[in-house]
Amino acid sequence: MLEELIKHVAAKVVKKGAPAADREFLEGIEKHLKAARFAADNDLENVVLLQRIWLRVLAAQFQDLGPAHAKGMERLQQDLTDADRGSRGLVDQLRVGEETILRAWAVAHNLKAR
């Protein structure tokens, strides 16, 4: 289900005219999804990997909201990468991934997020 959502939104962002760096990633979305399936040893790990792809797609989707939003999305992605390095396992990564995705929506809609 998440894979289908990722593909759908990625296609919409490409169609509306994503910047070159995002376009390259989005046009290769099938490759990224296939790599996530291949790299995952189990369903939980696959979902964690899909979250990271979804966040990148969301960042591309929200790119046209302005520079402040773009910087916020970049910061969220970097924070997630840093959190992944210090995580205690997949469940921790899943939780932090969900929190980060929620923060991405908050940034996009100018809502306060902790």
Residue pairs with C-beta under 8 A, 6 or more apart in sequence:
2 47
2 50
2 51
2 54
3 33
3 50
5 54
6 29
6 33
6 50
6 53
6 54
6 57
7 29
7 30
7 33
9 57
9 58
9 61
10 26
10 29
10 57
10 60
11 26
11 29
12 61
13 22
13 26
13 57
13 60
13 61
14 23
14 26
14 27
16 64
18 26
18 60
18 63
19 60
19 63
22 59
22 60
22 63
25 32
25 56
25 60
26 57
26 60
29 53
29 57
32 53
33 50
33 53
36 46
36 49
36 50
36 53
37 46
39 45
39 49
40 46
40 48
40 49
44 90
44 91
44 94
45 90
47 94
48 90
48 93
48 94
48 97
51 94
51 97
51 98
51 100
51 101
52 80
52 97
54 101
55 76
55 77
55 80
55 97
55 100
55 101
55 104
56 77
58 73
58 101
58 104
58 105
58 108
59 70
59 73
59 74
59 76
59 77
59 104
62 69
62 70
62 73
62 104
62 107
62 108
63 69
63 70
63 73
65 108
69 107
69 108
72 107
73 104
73 107
73 108
76 100
76 103
76 104
76 107
77 100
79 100
80 96
80 97
80 100
83 93
83 96
83 100
84 93
84 96
87 93
87 96
102 113
103 113
105 111
106 112
106 113
107 113
